[in-house]
């Protein structure tokens, strides 16, 4: 799949969180400029977060359409990873979400409509421990976007990380450009549930799905974990069994809301006491 292909199915209103796998610095620069230019047009403050020194990128943007004046006024800013993230080792999800919440509110207080960030996060996820912590952060920042005027593009260098490593992060975004990644799990407005489950779950991605669920750290509300399944095209019986076990371990009921009728029939046949399927109307 090319860099310009993006999974859009099931994208909920108000959520703008994109995972972008790129091949080489030009791929990141081109997509990040496009993403941030849209933010400037919408009246947002925009941040370009880069893995190296900020000044060379800032100098390049001064010669880029729409960015020269924005850089001079502060509407556009270039930051290094060290400046933008609470840690460049193993990230602390709560601290980083709090930092972006503060920056978003500062932007709004300054008269902008919100904050939009394009960040090359490759260096933050190079080891399994770093990826685990950063994946947990991705879900927390999805939840933060429920109430804050924040948008983000998280970019990862495919040539350095490999697609399987990026898939661990991409599956926790509403949007991504990984063609072989079949499912997504991400926070939605609470009126829809704790999270949305979209795409397809089959034997090829059971392990990744279990890992994503663990990292999502979904918290029951009134003893229920509600998953919006409107964008879920397919799941097999083992995925349903795993959801039932996930619910049981948390002393809750998993509710698949707006699911397809076939899912309900399969759940009935399996007799899963901690899983309830509500069929789309």
Residue, then its C-alpha position, 0 to 999 in steps of 0.5 A: x500500500x502506498x504512503x497516501x492510502x489511509x483507512x477511513x472506515x468507521x472514523x467517528x466525528x471529532x476524532x482526528x488521530x492518524x498513524x502514518x508509516x513512512x519510507x524515508x524522510x521525504x515521505x514524512x515531511x510531505x505528509x506532515x506539511x499537508x497535515x499541518x497546513x490543514x490545521x493552519x487553515x482551520x485556525x489551529x496552532x500547529x507543532x512539527x515535532x522532529x527527531x533531530x534538531x529543530x532549526x534545520x526543519x524550521x529553516x526549511x519550512x520558512x521557504x514553504x507556502x503558508x508557513x513563513x508567517x505562521x512561524x514568525x507569529x507562533x502559529x506554527x512551531x518546530x520542536x525536538x522530541x526532547x522538547x515535546x515529550x516527557x521522556x525519550x526513553x520509556x514514556x509516561x503515558x499520563x504525564x505526556x497526555x497532561x503535557x499535550x492537554x496543557x499545550x492545547x488549552x494554552x493554544x485555545x487561550x491564545x485565540x487558536x481553535x486548537x492544537x495540531x501536532x505532527x510528530x516523528x515518534x520513531x525514536x520513542x518506540x524502538x524497543x518492546x518496552x518503549x512500544x508498550x508504554x507508547x501504545x498505552x499513551x496512544x489510547x490515553x491521548x485518544x481519550x483526551x481528544x474526547x474533550x480537547x481540541x487536539x489533533x495528531x499525526x504519529x509518524x513511524x519510519x517503516x524502514x527502521x521499525x518494520x511494519x509488525x512493530x508499527x502495527x502494534x501502534x497503528x491498531x490503536x488509531x482511528x486512521x492509519x495507512x497500513x494495508x495489512x492491518x485489519x482491525x482498529x481499537x480506539x476511544x470514542x465519545x462516551x455516548x458511543x461506548x468506551x471504544x470502537x472496534x472496527x475492521x476484521x478479527x481473524x486468526x491472523x491478528x488474534x495475538x495483536x488484538x489481545x495485546x491491543x486490548x490489554x494496552x487499551x486498559x478499558x475501564x468499566x462503567x456501571x460494570x459494562x465495557x461497551x464497544x461500538x461495533x458498527x465498523x466491525x465487518x467480521x470476527x470469528x468465534x475465538x475473538x468472541x471467546x477472548x472478549x468474554x474472558x476479557x470481561x470476566x477478568x474485569x468482573x464486567x460485561x462486554x457489550x458489542x453495540x451496533x453489531x451485525x446480526x451474524x455476530x449475535x447468532x454466533x455469540x448465542x451458539x457459544x453461550x458466553x455469559x460475560x458478553x452481550x451483543x446488541x444488533x444494529x438497527 
